[in-house]
């Protein structure tokens, strides 16, 4: 029986790939006041960003119940005896701990291993995809775990913002706090290091920010995968993807939009580049 792969909705893996590789997604919860939505299920990206911009209610996110995890595990345990769970960085969310606790609720002989990606968005998604491809090829759990560990060292991301207000408001700003307080109009750029948000630079214009993301990808000696994501700024995302076609086949670039969970903490205007490769 093949290993089953589970991840969270923050990984931003396109639905077609999720279906093709039989990846199970745990949806994070998004709340507008008293209304709760399952990320990627109960609210579309367009609906979310319209509400984010025009609604005075500030959205929040929440970890799904242990029961939601446990029901997913129990369903998969009917099809396999090994499950690998790859979660968003434990320094950004309680998802990893919830996934661990839920595994203890499952009775029977199914082995469940939970791994902390230390990452997010498609830099996490690329690793999940590698794991799911290996599982589909019949590779067993311990070997897939090693594949995950190896590829976590090969993924990275950069993200350009119009503002860091949302990250600061949500408490996810980490060491990128250093980018706040400038008297100049800047487009801050962040990265993830050791599972937390860190500054990666600042630019004076959106065009320069796009240049910086392109230069980041171009610094790689070998690129296996590229993903361009946007939060309600598709024109910028399309422009970056087209430019990246000079260094990587444009038809292979994953072009997607960040989920409402990401948008809650970044706001509109986020432009993100994730890379799987070698420097």
Secondary structure, DSSP 4 states (H G I P E B T S, - for coil): -PPEEEEEGGG---HHHHHHHTEEEEPPEEEETTEEEEBTTTB-HHHHHHHHHH-SSPPEEEPPPHHHHHHHHHHHHTT-SEEEEEES-TTT-SHHHHHHHHHTT--SS-EEEEEE-S--HHHHHHHHHHHHHHHHTT--HHHHHHHHHHHHTTEEEEEE-S-SHHHHHHT--GGGGGGTT-SS--EEEEEEETTEEEEEEEESSHHHHHHHHHHHHHT-SEEEEEEEEESS-HHHHHHHHHHHTTTS-GGGSEEEE--HHHHHHH-TT-EEEEEEEE-
